[in-house]
Structure formats: structure tokens, C-alpha cells
Amino acid sequence: MTEWSVFLVIVSLMGFAATIVGPIIKLNTSITTLTVTMQAMETALNALSDKNSTAHRNLWEKTKQQDAVLQTHENRITLLEGHK
């Protein structure tokens, strides 16, 4: 092997390495960004789920209060109309 052959082999290997390393670095950056984004989405979804549960609980409590008021109202109407 001549000196030029060794030089060309080394340059070829460096070019091949650059061709492989560039996309790997971009892929790693993309994966890291997606991981951070998914963690943020998970946090937001958990917060939304907690708020949703609280809102539903409040609605059911309000419904129970309204049912009690309606029952009292129905009792008063029944007494006023004289039905038994």
C-alpha cells in the first residue's frame, strides 16, 4: 500500500464517520426534545385530570343540594294543595 492509499483510506473512514455521526446527533437531540415534551404533557394531563375530578365532585355536591331543595319545595306544594 502506498502512502496515498493509506491517506485515501483514512479520509474515507473520516467521511464515513462524519456521515454516521451527524444523523445520530440529530436523532439524539430529537429524542431528548420529545422526552421533555412528553414529560410536560404528562404533567399537564395529570393536572387537568385532578381539576376535572374536582369539578365533577363539585357538580355532584351541587346536585345533592338542589335535590334537597327540590324535595323541600315538593313537600311544601303537597301540603299547600292538601294532597296526602
mmCIF file of the N, C-alpha and C atoms, coordinates in Angstrom:
data_MODEL
# 
_entry.id   MODEL 
# 
loop_
_atom_site.group_PDB 
_atom_site.id 
_atom_site.type_symbol 
_atom_site.label_atom_id 
_atom_site.label_alt_id 
_atom_site.label_comp_id 
_atom_site.label_asym_id 
_atom_site.label_entity_id 
_atom_site.label_seq_id 
_atom_site.pdbx_PDB_ins_code 
_atom_site.Cartn_x 
_atom_site.Cartn_y 
_atom_site.Cartn_z 
_atom_site.occupancy 
_atom_site.B_iso_or_equiv 
_atom_site.pdbx_formal_charge 
_atom_site.auth_seq_id 
_atom_site.auth_comp_id 
_atom_site.auth_asym_id 
_atom_site.auth_atom_id 
_atom_site.pdbx_PDB_model_num 
ATOM 1   N N  . MET A 1 1  ? 0.840    -1.174 0.000  1.00 0.00 ? 1  MET A N  1 
ATOM 2   C CA . MET A 1 1  ? 0.000    0.000  0.000  1.00 0.00 ? 1  MET A CA 1 
ATOM 3   C C  . MET A 1 1  ? 0.882    1.233  0.000  1.00 0.00 ? 1  MET A C  1 
ATOM 4   N N  . THR A 1 2  ? 0.523    2.153  -0.836 1.00 0.00 ? 2  THR A N  1 
ATOM 5   C CA . THR A 1 2  ? 1.310    3.380  -0.900 1.00 0.00 ? 2  THR A CA 1 
ATOM 6   C C  . THR A 1 2  ? 0.786    4.365  0.128  1.00 0.00 ? 2  THR A C  1 
ATOM 7   N N  . GLU A 1 3  ? 1.519    5.444  0.271  1.00 0.00 ? 3  GLU A N  1 
ATOM 8   C CA . GLU A 1 3  ? 1.120    6.478  1.229  1.00 0.00 ? 3  GLU A CA 1 
ATOM 9   C C  . GLU A 1 3  ? -0.225   7.101  0.841  1.00 0.00 ? 3  GLU A C  1 
ATOM 10  N N  . TRP A 1 4  ? -0.432   7.232  -0.474 1.00 0.00 ? 4  TRP A N  1 
ATOM 11  C CA . TRP A 1 4  ? -1.698   7.818  -0.926 1.00 0.00 ? 4  TRP A CA 1 
ATOM 12  C C  . TRP A 1 4  ? -2.874   6.876  -0.661 1.00 0.00 ? 4  TRP A C  1 
ATOM 13  N N  . SER A 1 5  ? -2.645   5.632  -0.759 1.00 0.00 ? 5  SER A N  1 
ATOM 14  C CA . SER A 1 5  ? -3.711   4.664  -0.478 1.00 0.00 ? 5  SER A CA 1 
ATOM 15  C C  . SER A 1 5  ? -4.109   4.725  0.993  1.00 0.00 ? 5  SER A C  1 
ATOM 16  N N  . VAL A 1 6  ? -3.106   4.801  1.872  1.00 0.00 ? 6  VAL A N  1 
ATOM 17  C CA . VAL A 1 6  ? -3.381   4.919  3.302  1.00 0.00 ? 6  VAL A CA 1 
ATOM 18  C C  . VAL A 1 6  ? -4.122   6.214  3.577  1.00 0.00 ? 6  VAL A C  1 
ATOM 19  N N  . PHE A 1 7  ? -3.682   7.297  2.953  1.00 0.00 ? 7  PHE A N  1 
ATOM 20  C CA . PHE A 1 7  ? -4.326   8.596  3.124  1.00 0.00 ? 7  PHE A CA 1 
ATOM 21  C C  . PHE A 1 7  ? -5.777   8.540  2.658  1.00 0.00 ? 7  PHE A C  1 
ATOM 22  N N  . LEU A 1 8  ? -6.042   7.944  1.516  1.00 0.00 ? 8  LEU A N  1 
ATOM 23  C CA . LEU A 1 8  ? -7.408   7.846  0.994  1.00 0.00 ? 8  LEU A CA 1 
ATOM 24  C C  . LEU A 1 8  ? -8.287   6.970  1.892  1.00 0.00 ? 8  LEU A C  1 
ATOM 25  N N  . VAL A 1 9  ? -7.728   5.906  2.444  1.00 0.00 ? 9  VAL A N  1 
ATOM 26  C CA . VAL A 1 9  ? -8.493   5.055  3.348  1.00 0.00 ? 9  VAL A CA 1 
ATOM 27  C C  . VAL A 1 9  ? -8.867   5.835  4.611  1.00 0.00 ? 9  VAL A C  1 
ATOM 28  N N  . ILE A 1 10 ? -7.909   6.587  5.150  1.00 0.00 ? 10 ILE A N  1 
ATOM 29  C CA . ILE A 1 10 ? -8.170   7.382  6.356  1.00 0.00 ? 10 ILE A CA 1 
ATOM 30  C C  . ILE A 1 10 ? -9.227   8.453  6.072  1.00 0.00 ? 10 ILE A C  1 
ATOM 31  N N  . VAL A 1 11 ? -9.097   9.145  4.943  1.00 0.00 ? 11 VAL A N  1 
ATOM 32  C CA . VAL A 1 11 ? -10.076  10.181 4.581  1.00 0.00 ? 11 VAL A CA 1 
ATOM 33  C C  . VAL A 1 11 ? -11.448  9.547  4.369  1.00 0.00 ? 11 VAL A C  1 
ATOM 34  N N  . SER A 1 12 ? -11.499  8.390  3.748  1.00 0.00 ? 12 SER A N  1 
ATOM 35  C CA . SER A 1 12 ? -12.773  7.700  3.524  1.00 0.00 ? 12 SER A CA 1 
ATOM 36  C C  . SER A 1 12 ? -13.420  7.312  4.852  1.00 0.00 ? 12 SER A C  1 
ATOM 37  N N  . LEU A 1 13 ? -12.624  6.802  5.779  1.00 0.00 ? 13 LEU A N  1 
ATOM 38  C CA . LEU A 1 13 ? -13.156  6.438  7.094  1.00 0.00 ? 13 LEU A CA 1 
ATOM 39  C C  . LEU A 1 13 ? -13.659  7.663  7.847  1.00 0.00 ? 13 LEU A C  1 
ATOM 40  N N  . MET A 1 14 ? -12.954  8.776  7.725  1.00 0.00 ? 14 MET A N  1 
ATOM 41  C CA . MET A 1 14 ? -13.395  10.004 8.384  1.00 0.00 ? 14 MET A CA 1 
ATOM 42  C C  . MET A 1 14 ? -14.706  10.495 7.770  1.00 0.00 ? 14 MET A C  1 
ATOM 43  N N  . GLY A 1 15 ? -14.825  10.433 6.465  1.00 0.00 ? 15 GLY A N  1 
ATOM 44  C CA . GLY A 1 15 ? -16.068  10.824 5.796  1.00 0.00 ? 15 GLY A CA 1 
ATOM 45  C C  . GLY A 1 15 ? -17.219  9.923  6.190  1.00 0.00 ? 15 GLY A C  1 
ATOM 46  N N  . PHE A 1 16 ? -16.950  8.631  6.262  1.00 0.00 ? 16 PHE A N  1 
ATOM 47  C CA . PHE A 1 16 ? -17.975  7.674  6.684  1.00 0.00 ? 16 PHE A CA 1 
ATOM 48  C C  . PHE A 1 16 ? -18.411  7.958  8.122  1.00 0.00 ? 16 PHE A C  1 
ATOM 49  N N  . ALA A 1 17 ? -17.446  8.222  8.996  1.00 0.00 ? 17 ALA A N  1 
ATOM 50  C CA . ALA A 1 17 ? -17.763  8.525  10.389 1.00 0.00 ? 17 ALA A CA 1 
ATOM 51  C C  . ALA A 1 17 ? -18.593  9.809  10.483 1.00 0.00 ? 17 ALA A C  1 
ATOM 52  N N  . ALA A 1 18 ? -18.241  10.832 9.715  1.00 0.00 ? 18 ALA A N  1 
ATOM 53  C CA . ALA A 1 18 ? -18.997  12.090 9.726  1.00 0.00 ? 18 ALA A CA 1 
ATOM 54  C C  . ALA A 1 18 ? -20.418  11.860 9.211  1.00 0.00 ? 18 ALA A C  1 
ATOM 55  N N  . THR A 1 19 ? -20.552  11.001 8.228  1.00 0.00 ? 19 THR A N  1 
ATOM 56  C CA . THR A 1 19 ? -21.861  10.695 7.667  1.00 0.00 ? 19 THR A CA 1 
ATOM 57  C C  . THR A 1 19 ? -22.748  9.991  8.696  1.00 0.00 ? 19 THR A C  1 
ATOM 58  N N  . ILE A 1 20 ? -22.167  9.161  9.511  1.00 0.00 ? 20 ILE A N  1 
ATOM 59  C CA . ILE A 1 20 ? -22.924  8.420  10.522 1.00 0.00 ? 20 ILE A CA 1 
ATOM 60  C C  . ILE A 1 20 ? -23.164  9.269  11.766 1.00 0.00 ? 20 ILE A C  1 
ATOM 61  N N  . VAL A 1 21 ? -22.171  10.005 12.227 1.00 0.00 ? 21 VAL A N  1 
ATOM 62  C CA . VAL A 1 21 ? -22.263  10.756 13.484 1.00 0.00 ? 21 VAL A CA 1 
ATOM 63  C C  . VAL A 1 21 ? -23.277  11.898 13.390 1.00 0.00 ? 21 VAL A C  1 
ATOM 64  N N  . GLY A 1 22 ? -23.351  12.599 12.273 1.00 0.00 ? 22 GLY A N  1 
ATOM 65  C CA . GLY A 1 22 ? -24.280  13.731 12.113 1.00 0.00 ? 22 GLY A CA 1 
ATOM 66  C C  . GLY A 1 22 ? -25.730  13.345 12.364 1.00 0.00 ? 22 GLY A C  1 
ATOM 67  N N  . PRO A 1 23 ? -26.244  12.365 11.652 1.00 0.00 ? 23 PRO A N  1 
ATOM 68  C CA . PRO A 1 23 ? -27.632  11.954 11.893 1.00 0.00 ? 23 PRO A CA 1 
ATOM 69  C C  . PRO A 1 23 ? -27.863  11.398 13.304 1.00 0.00 ? 23 PRO A C  1 
ATOM 70  N N  . ILE A 1 24 ? -26.871  10.725 13.872 1.00 0.00 ? 24 ILE A N  1 
ATOM 71  C CA . ILE A 1 24 ? -27.026  10.193 15.231 1.00 0.00 ? 24 ILE A CA 1 
ATOM 72  C C  . ILE A 1 24 ? -27.185  11.334 16.220 1.00 0.00 ? 24 ILE A C  1 
ATOM 73  N N  . ILE A 1 25 ? -26.418  12.390 16.066 1.00 0.00 ? 25 ILE A N  1 
ATOM 74  C CA . ILE A 1 25 ? -26.529  13.549 16.962 1.00 0.00 ? 25 ILE A CA 1 
ATOM 75  C C  . ILE A 1 25 ? -27.894  14.207 16.797 1.00 0.00 ? 25 ILE A C  1 
ATOM 76  N N  . LYS A 1 26 ? -28.360  14.369 15.546 1.00 0.00 ? 26 LYS A N  1 
ATOM 77  C CA . LYS A 1 26 ? -29.690  14.951 15.318 1.00 0.00 ? 26 LYS A CA 1 
ATOM 78  C C  . LYS A 1 26 ? -30.783  14.074 15.929 1.00 0.00 ? 26 LYS A C  1 
ATOM 79  N N  . LEU A 1 27 ? -30.656  12.772 15.780 1.00 0.00 ? 27 LEU A N  1 
ATOM 80  C CA . LEU A 1 27 ? -31.633  11.849 16.346 1.00 0.00 ? 27 LEU A CA 1 
ATOM 81  C C  . LEU A 1 27 ? -31.647  11.943 17.867 1.00 0.00 ? 27 LEU A C  1 
ATOM 82  N N  . ASN A 1 28 ? -30.482  12.003 18.467 1.00 0.00 ? 28 ASN A N  1 
ATOM 83  C CA . ASN A 1 28 ? -30.388  12.110 19.918 1.00 0.00 ? 28 ASN A CA 1 
ATOM 84  C C  . ASN A 1 28 ? -31.042  13.410 20.405 1.00 0.00 ? 28 ASN A C  1 
ATOM 85  N N  . THR A 1 29 ? -30.816  14.500 19.689 1.00 0.00 ? 29 THR A N  1 
ATOM 86  C CA . THR A 1 29 ? -31.430  15.780 20.042 1.00 0.00 ? 29 THR A CA 1 
ATOM 87  C C  . THR A 1 29 ? -32.949  15.696 19.921 1.00 0.00 ? 29 THR A C  1 
ATOM 88  N N  . SER A 1 30 ? -33.430  15.073 18.878 1.00 0.00 ? 30 SER A N  1 
ATOM 89  C CA . SER A 1 30 ? -34.878  14.928 18.685 1.00 0.00 ? 30 SER A CA 1 
ATOM 90  C C  . SER A 1 30 ? -35.492  14.072 19.787 1.00 0.00 ? 30 SER A C  1 
ATOM 91  N N  . ILE A 1 31 ? -34.839  13.000 20.149 1.00 0.00 ? 31 ILE A N  1 
ATOM 92  C CA . ILE A 1 31 ? -35.351  12.122 21.201 1.00 0.00 ? 31 ILE A CA 1 
ATOM 93  C C  . ILE A 1 31 ? -35.400  12.862 22.528 1.00 0.00 ? 31 ILE A C  1 
ATOM 94  N N  . THR A 1 32 ? -34.367  13.636 22.821 1.00 0.00 ? 32 THR A N  1 
ATOM 95  C CA . THR A 1 32 ? -34.340  14.407 24.064 1.00 0.00 ? 32 THR A CA 1 
ATOM 96  C C  . THR A 1 32 ? -35.469  15.422 24.088 1.00 0.00 ? 32 THR A C  1 
ATOM 97  N N  . THR A 1 33 ? -35.682  16.127 22.982 1.00 0.00 ? 33 THR A N  1 
ATOM 98  C CA . THR A 1 33 ? -36.761  17.114 22.903 1.00 0.00 ? 33 THR A CA 1 
ATOM 99  C C  . THR A 1 33 ? -38.121  16.451 23.084 1.00 0.00 ? 33 THR A C  1 
ATOM 100 N N  . LEU A 1 34 ? -38.328  15.312 22.441 1.00 0.00 ? 34 LEU A N  1 
ATOM 101 C CA . LEU A 1 34 ? -39.596  14.596 22.572 1.00 0.00 ? 34 LEU A CA 1 
ATOM 102 C C  . LEU A 1 34 ? -39.814  14.097 23.998 1.00 0.00 ? 34 LEU A C  1 
ATOM 103 N N  . THR A 1 35 ? -38.757  13.660 24.646 1.00 0.00 ? 35 THR A N  1 
ATOM 104 C CA . THR A 1 35 ? -38.877  13.197 26.030 1.00 0.00 ? 35 THR A CA 1 
ATOM 105 C C  . THR A 1 35 ? -39.323  14.334 26.942 1.00 0.00 ? 35 THR A C  1 
ATOM 106 N N  . VAL A 1 36 ? -38.696  15.496 26.789 1.00 0.00 ? 36 VAL A N  1 
ATOM 107 C CA . VAL A 1 36 ? -39.058  16.657 27.607 1.00 0.00 ? 36 VAL A CA 1 
ATOM 108 C C  . VAL A 1 36 ? -40.497  17.072 27.327 1.00 0.00 ? 36 VAL A C  1 
ATOM 109 N N  . THR A 1 37 ? -40.892  17.076 26.056 1.00 0.00 ? 37 THR A N  1 
ATOM 110 C CA . THR A 1 37 ? -42.253  17.444 25.679 1.00 0.00 ? 37 THR A CA 1 
ATOM 111 C C  . THR A 1 37 ? -43.273  16.471 26.269 1.00 0.00 ? 37 THR A C  1 
ATOM 112 N N  . MET A 1 38 ? -42.985  15.183 26.205 1.00 0.00 ? 38 MET A N  1 
ATOM 113 C CA . MET A 1 38 ? -43.905  14.184 26.752 1.00 0.00 ? 38 MET A CA 1 
ATOM 114 C C  . MET A 1 38 ? -44.020  14.304 28.271 1.00 0.00 ? 38 MET A C  1 
ATOM 115 N N  . GLN A 1 39 ? -42.927  14.622 28.942 1.00 0.00 ? 39 GLN A N  1 
ATOM 116 C CA . GLN A 1 39 ? -42.993  14.812 30.395 1.00 0.00 ? 39 GLN A CA 1 
ATOM 117 C C  . GLN A 1 39 ? -43.860  16.017 30.735 1.00 0.00 ? 39 GLN A C  1 
ATOM 118 N N  . ALA A 1 40 ? -43.732  17.084 29.957 1.00 0.00 ? 40 ALA A N  1 
ATOM 119 C CA . ALA A 1 40 ? -44.566  18.269 30.182 1.00 0.00 ? 40 ALA A CA 1 
ATOM 120 C C  . ALA A 1 40 ? -46.037  17.952 29.916 1.00 0.00 ? 40 ALA A C  1 
ATOM 121 N N  . MET A 1 41 ? -46.304  17.184 28.871 1.00 0.00 ? 41 MET A N  1 
ATOM 122 C CA . MET A 1 41 ? -47.683  16.807 28.565 1.00 0.00 ? 41 MET A CA 1 
ATOM 123 C C  . MET A 1 41 ? -48.265  15.916 29.662 1.00 0.00 ? 41 MET A C  1 
ATOM 124 N N  . GLU A 1 42 ? -47.451  15.021 30.200 1.00 0.00 ? 42 GLU A N  1 
ATOM 125 C CA . GLU A 1 42 ? -47.919  14.144 31.275 1.00 0.00 ? 42 GLU A CA 1 
ATOM 126 C C  . GLU A 1 42 ? -48.286  14.970 32.508 1.00 0.00 ? 42 GLU A C  1 
ATOM 127 N N  . THR A 1 43 ? -47.447  15.934 32.841 1.00 0.00 ? 43 THR A N  1 
ATOM 128 C CA . THR A 1 43 ? -47.723  16.804 33.976 1.00 0.00 ? 43 THR A CA 1 
ATOM 129 C C  . THR A 1 43 ? -49.011  17.591 33.752 1.00 0.00 ? 43 THR A C  1 
ATOM 130 N N  . ALA A 1 44 ? -49.165  18.146 32.555 1.00 0.00 ? 44 ALA A N  1 
ATOM 131 C CA . ALA A 1 44 ? -50.369  18.918 32.241 1.00 0.00 ? 44 ALA A CA 1 
ATOM 132 C C  . ALA A 1 44 ? -51.612  18.030 32.272 1.00 0.00 ? 44 ALA A C  1 
ATOM 133 N N  . LEU A 1 45 ? -51.502  16.821 31.766 1.00 0.00 ? 45 LEU A N  1 
ATOM 134 C CA . LEU A 1 45 ? -52.645  15.900 31.761 1.00 0.00 ? 45 LEU A CA 1 
ATOM 135 C C  . LEU A 1 45 ? -53.029  15.501 33.179 1.00 0.00 ? 45 LEU A C  1 
ATOM 136 N N  . ASN A 1 46 ? -52.048  15.264 34.031 1.00 0.00 ? 46 ASN A N  1 
ATOM 137 C CA . ASN A 1 46 ? -52.353  14.931 35.428 1.00 0.00 ? 46 ASN A CA 1 
ATOM 138 C C  . ASN A 1 46 ? -53.057  16.093 36.119 1.00 0.00 ? 46 ASN A C  1 
ATOM 139 N N  . ALA A 1 47 ? -52.580  17.322 35.866 1.00 0.00 ? 47 ALA A N  1 
ATOM 140 C CA . ALA A 1 47 ? -53.217  18.499 36.462 1.00 0.00 ? 47 ALA A CA 1 
ATOM 141 C C  . ALA A 1 47 ? -54.651  18.643 35.945 1.00 0.00 ? 47 ALA A C  1 
ATOM 142 N N  . LEU A 1 48 ? -54.847  18.419 34.662 1.00 0.00 ? 48 LEU A N  1 
ATOM 143 C CA . LEU A 1 48 ? -56.187  18.505 34.075 1.00 0.00 ? 48 LEU A CA 1 
ATOM 144 C C  . LEU A 1 48 ? -57.109  17.446 34.662 1.00 0.00 ? 48 LEU A C  1 
ATOM 145 N N  . SER A 1 49 ? -56.588  16.258 34.844 1.00 0.00 ? 49 SER A N  1 
ATOM 146 C CA . SER A 1 49 ? -57.382  15.181 35.428 1.00 0.00 ? 49 SER A CA 1 
ATOM 147 C C  . SER A 1 49 ? -57.799  15.519 36.857 1.00 0.00 ? 49 SER A C  1 
ATOM 148 N N  . ASP A 1 50 ? -56.878  16.086 37.632 1.00 0.00 ? 50 ASP A N  1 
ATOM 149 C CA . ASP A 1 50 ? -57.212  16.496 39.002 1.00 0.00 ? 50 ASP A CA 1 
ATOM 150 C C  . ASP A 1 50 ? -58.287  17.576 39.006 1.00 0.00 ? 50 ASP A C  1 
ATOM 151 N N  . LYS A 1 51 ? -58.157  18.565 38.115 1.00 0.00 ? 51 LYS A N  1 
ATOM 152 C CA . LYS A 1 51 ? -59.155  19.637 38.027 1.00 0.00 ? 51 LYS A CA 1 
ATOM 153 C C  . LYS A 1 51 ? -60.503  19.074 37.602 1.00 0.00 ? 51 LYS A C  1 
ATOM 154 N N  . ASN A 1 52 ? -60.486  18.122 36.683 1.00 0.00 ? 52 ASN A N  1 
ATOM 155 C CA . ASN A 1 52 ? -61.717  17.508 36.198 1.00 0.00 ? 52 ASN A CA 1 
ATOM 156 C C  . ASN A 1 52 ? -62.417  16.751 37.325 1.00 0.00 ? 52 ASN A C  1 
ATOM 157 N N  . SER A 1 53 ? -61.647  16.005 38.098 1.00 0.00 ? 53 SER A N  1 
ATOM 158 C CA . SER A 1 53 ? -62.227  15.271 39.221 1.00 0.00 ? 53 SER A CA 1 
ATOM 159 C C  . SER A 1 53 ? -62.842  16.219 40.241 1.00 0.00 ? 53 SER A C  1 
ATOM 160 N N  . THR A 1 54 ? -62.149  17.306 40.517 1.00 0.00 ? 54 THR A N  1 
ATOM 161 C CA . THR A 1 54 ? -62.659  18.300 41.469 1.00 0.00 ? 54 THR A CA 1 
ATOM 162 C C  . THR A 1 54 ? -63.940  18.935 40.943 1.00 0.00 ? 54 THR A C  1 
ATOM 163 N N  . ALA A 1 55 ? -63.958  19.263 39.670 1.00 0.00 ? 55 ALA A N  1 
ATOM 164 C CA . ALA A 1 55 ? -65.147  19.875 39.077 1.00 0.00 ? 55 ALA A CA 1 
ATOM 165 C C  . ALA A 1 55 ? -66.336  18.914 39.135 1.00 0.00 ? 55 ALA A C  1 
ATOM 166 N N  . HIS A 1 56 ? -66.118  17.646 38.834 1.00 0.00 ? 56 HIS A N  1 
ATOM 167 C CA . HIS A 1 56 ? -67.207  16.662 38.885 1.00 0.00 ? 56 HIS A CA 1 
ATOM 168 C C  . HIS A 1 56 ? -67.707  16.477 40.313 1.00 0.00 ? 56 HIS A C  1 
ATOM 169 N N  . ARG A 1 57 ? -66.780  16.450 41.259 1.00 0.00 ? 57 ARG A N  1 
ATOM 170 C CA . ARG A 1 57 ? -67.184  16.316 42.660 1.00 0.00 ? 57 ARG A CA 1 
ATOM 171 C C  . ARG A 1 57 ? -68.051  17.500 43.063 1.00 0.00 ? 57 ARG A C  1 
ATOM 172 N N  . ASN A 1 58 ? -67.651  18.709 42.673 1.00 0.00 ? 58 ASN A N  1 
ATOM 173 C CA . ASN A 1 58 ? -68.433  19.907 42.991 1.00 0.00 ? 58 ASN A CA 1 
ATOM 174 C C  . ASN A 1 58 ? -69.806  19.863 42.341 1.00 0.00 ? 58 ASN A C  1 
ATOM 175 N N  . LEU A 1 59 ? -69.883  19.379 41.113 1.00 0.00 ? 59 LEU A N  1 
ATOM 176 C CA . LEU A 1 59 ? -71.179  19.269 40.443 1.00 0.00 ? 59 LEU A CA 1 
ATOM 177 C C  . LEU A 1 59 ? -72.098  18.293 41.170 1.00 0.00 ? 59 LEU A C  1 
ATOM 178 N N  . TRP A 1 60 ? -71.565  17.166 41.597 1.00 0.00 ? 60 TRP A N  1 
ATOM 179 C CA . TRP A 1 60 ? -72.398  16.192 42.301 1.00 0.00 ? 60 TRP A CA 1 
ATOM 180 C C  . TRP A 1 60 ? -72.859  16.732 43.643 1.00 0.00 ? 60 TRP A C  1 
ATOM 181 N N  . GLU A 1 61 ? -72.001  17.467 44.343 1.00 0.00 ? 61 GLU A N  1 
ATOM 182 C CA . GLU A 1 61 ? -72.411  18.072 45.611 1.00 0.00 ? 61 GLU A CA 1 
ATOM 183 C C  . GLU A 1 61 ? -73.517  19.095 45.378 1.00 0.00 ? 61 GLU A C  1 
ATOM 184 N N  . LYS A 1 62 ? -73.367  19.887 44.307 1.00 0.00 ? 62 LYS A N  1 
ATOM 185 C CA . LYS A 1 62 ? -74.379  20.886 43.973 1.00 0.00 ? 62 LYS A CA 1 
ATOM 186 C C  . LYS A 1 62 ? -75.694  20.195 43.627 1.00 0.00 ? 62 LYS A C  1 
ATOM 187 N N  . THR A 1 63 ? -75.628  19.081 42.914 1.00 0.00 ? 63 THR A N  1 
ATOM 188 C CA . THR A 1 63 ? -76.833  18.333 42.548 1.00 0.00 ? 63 THR A CA 1 
ATOM 189 C C  . THR A 1 63 ? -77.545  17.814 43.792 1.00 0.00 ? 63 THR A C  1 
ATOM 190 N N  . LYS A 1 64 ? -76.783  17.310 44.762 1.00 0.00 ? 64 LYS A N  1 
ATOM 191 C CA . LYS A 1 64 ? -77.392  16.822 46.002 1.00 0.00 ? 64 LYS A CA 1 
ATOM 192 C C  . LYS A 1 64 ? -78.083  17.959 46.754 1.00 0.00 ? 64 LYS A C  1 
ATOM 193 N N  . GLN A 1 65 ? -77.457  19.128 46.773 1.00 0.00 ? 65 GLN A N  1 
ATOM 194 C CA . GLN A 1 65 ? -78.074  20.284 47.432 1.00 0.00 ? 65 GLN A CA 1 
ATOM 195 C C  . GLN A 1 65 ? -79.354  20.681 46.712 1.00 0.00 ? 65 GLN A C  1 
ATOM 196 N N  . GLN A 1 66 ? -79.333  20.693 45.393 1.00 0.00 ? 66 GLN A N  1 
ATOM 197 C CA . GLN A 1 66 ? -80.513  21.064 44.623 1.00 0.00 ? 66 GLN A CA 1 
ATOM 198 C C  . GLN A 1 66 ? -81.629  20.037 44.816 1.00 0.00 ? 66 GLN A C  1 
ATOM 199 N N  . ASP A 1 67 ? -81.262  18.761 44.887 1.00 0.00 ? 67 ASP A N  1 
ATOM 200 C CA . ASP A 1 67 ? -82.271  17.725 45.127 1.00 0.00 ? 67 ASP A CA 1 
ATOM 201 C C  . ASP A 1 67 ? -82.957  17.942 46.473 1.00 0.00 ? 67 ASP A C  1 
ATOM 202 N N  . ALA A 1 68 ? -82.178  18.304 47.476 1.00 0.00 ? 68 ALA A N  1 
ATOM 203 C CA . ALA A 1 68 ? -82.755  18.554 48.803 1.00 0.00 ? 68 ALA A CA 1 
ATOM 204 C C  . ALA A 1 68 ? -83.695  19.754 48.758 1.00 0.00 ? 68 ALA A C  1 
ATOM 205 N N  . VAL A 1 69 ? -83.318  20.811 48.074 1.00 0.00 ? 69 VAL A N  1 
ATOM 206 C CA . VAL A 1 69 ? -84.166  21.998 47.956 1.00 0.00 ? 69 VAL A CA 1 
ATOM 207 C C  . VAL A 1 69 ? -85.436  21.661 47.188 1.00 0.00 ? 69 VAL A C  1 
ATOM 208 N N  . LEU A 1 70 ? -85.307  20.895 46.109 1.00 0.00 ? 70 LEU A N  1 
ATOM 209 C CA . LEU A 1 70 ? -86.491  20.496 45.333 1.00 0.00 ? 70 LEU A CA 1 
ATOM 210 C C  . LEU A 1 70 ? -87.429  19.623 46.153 1.00 0.00 ? 70 LEU A C  1 
ATOM 211 N N  . GLN A 1 71 ? -86.872  18.731 46.943 1.00 0.00 ? 71 GLN A N  1 
ATOM 212 C CA . GLN A 1 71 ? -87.717  17.876 47.776 1.00 0.00 ? 71 GLN A CA 1 
ATOM 213 C C  . GLN A 1 71 ? -88.488  18.715 48.788 1.00 0.00 ? 71 GLN A C  1 
ATOM 214 N N  . THR A 1 72 ? -87.827  19.687 49.401 1.00 0.00 ? 72 THR A N  1 
ATOM 215 C CA . THR A 1 72 ? -88.497  20.583 50.338 1.00 0.00 ? 72 THR A CA 1 
ATOM 216 C C  . THR A 1 72 ? -89.604  21.352 49.627 1.00 0.00 ? 72 THR A C  1 
ATOM 217 N N  . HIS A 1 73 ? -89.319  21.823 48.437 1.00 0.00 ? 73 HIS A N  1 
ATOM 218 C CA . HIS A 1 73 ? -90.303  22.559 47.645 1.00 0.00 ? 73 HIS A CA 1 
ATOM 219 C C  . HIS A 1 73 ? -91.502  21.669 47.321 1.00 0.00 ? 73 HIS A C  1 
ATOM 220 N N  . GLU A 1 74 ? -91.237  20.433 46.898 1.00 0.00 ? 74 GLU A N  1 
ATOM 221 C CA . GLU A 1 74 ? -92.318  19.496 46.589 1.00 0.00 ? 74 GLU A CA 1 
ATOM 222 C C  . GLU A 1 74 ? -93.166  19.219 47.824 1.00 0.00 ? 74 GLU A C  1 
ATOM 223 N N  . ASN A 1 75 ? -92.521  19.078 48.973 1.00 0.00 ? 75 ASN A N  1 
ATOM 224 C CA . ASN A 1 75 ? -93.272  18.847 50.220 1.00 0.00 ? 75 ASN A CA 1 
ATOM 225 C C  . ASN A 1 75 ? -94.186  20.031 50.523 1.00 0.00 ? 75 ASN A C  1 
ATOM 226 N N  . ARG A 1 76 ? -93.677  21.235 50.344 1.00 0.00 ? 76 ARG A N  1 
ATOM 227 C CA . ARG A 1 76 ? -94.491  22.435 50.605 1.00 0.00 ? 76 ARG A CA 1 
ATOM 228 C C  . ARG A 1 76 ? -95.669  22.515 49.648 1.00 0.00 ? 76 ARG A C  1 
ATOM 229 N N  . ILE A 1 77 ? -95.457  22.215 48.384 1.00 0.00 ? 77 ILE A N  1 
ATOM 230 C CA . ILE A 1 77 ? -96.559  22.244 47.410 1.00 0.00 ? 77 ILE A CA 1 
ATOM 231 C C  . ILE A 1 77 ? -97.606  21.200 47.783 1.00 0.00 ? 77 ILE A C  1 
ATOM 232 N N  . THR A 1 78 ? -97.150  20.027 48.156 1.00 0.00 ? 78 THR A N  1 
ATOM 233 C CA . THR A 1 78 ? -98.084  18.963 48.537 1.00 0.00 ? 78 THR A CA 1 
ATOM 234 C C  . THR A 1 78 ? -98.916  19.389 49.730 1.00 0.00 ? 78 THR A C  1 
ATOM 235 N N  . LEU A 1 79 ? -98.301  20.005 50.719 1.00 0.00 ? 79 LEU A N  1 
ATOM 236 C CA . LEU A 1 79 ? -99.040  20.478 51.893 1.00 0.00 ? 79 LEU A CA 1 
ATOM 237 C C  . LEU A 1 79 ? -100.020 21.579 51.529 1.00 0.00 ? 79 LEU A C  1 
ATOM 238 N N  . LEU A 1 80 ? -99.624  22.487 50.631 1.00 0.00 ? 80 LEU A N  1 
ATOM 239 C CA . LEU A 1 80 ? -100.482 23.591 50.236 1.00 0.00 ? 80 LEU A CA 1 
ATOM 240 C C  . LEU A 1 80 ? -101.696 23.091 49.442 1.00 0.00 ? 80 LEU A C  1 
ATOM 241 N N  . GLU A 1 81 ? -101.500 22.083 48.611 1.00 0.00 ? 81 GLU A N  1 
ATOM 242 C CA . GLU A 1 81 ? -102.586 21.563 47.780 1.00 0.00 ? 81 GLU A CA 1 
ATOM 243 C C  . GLU A 1 81 ? -103.490 20.621 48.583 1.00 0.00 ? 81 GLU A C  1 
ATOM 244 N N  . GLY A 1 82 ? -103.029 20.169 49.725 1.00 0.00 ? 82 GLY A N  1 
ATOM 245 C CA . GLY A 1 82 ? -103.840 19.315 50.563 1.00 0.00 ? 82 GLY A CA 1 
ATOM 246 C C  . GLY A 1 82 ? -103.813 17.864 50.150 1.00 0.00 ? 82 GLY A C  1 
ATOM 247 N N  . HIS A 1 83 ? -102.886 17.452 49.341 1.00 0.00 ? 83 HIS A N  1 
ATOM 248 C CA . HIS A 1 83 ? -102.789 16.042 48.942 1.00 0.00 ? 83 HIS A CA 1 
ATOM 249 C C  . HIS A 1 83 ? -102.020 15.260 49.989 1.00 0.00 ? 83 HIS A C  1 
ATOM 250 N N  . LYS A 1 84 ? -102.391 14.048 50.105 1.00 0.00 ? 84 LYS A N  1 
ATOM 251 C CA . LYS A 1 84 ? -101.677 13.222 51.080 1.00 0.00 ? 84 LYS A CA 1 
ATOM 252 C C  . LYS A 1 84 ? -101.101 12.010 50.441 1.00 0.00 ? 84 LYS A C  1 
# 
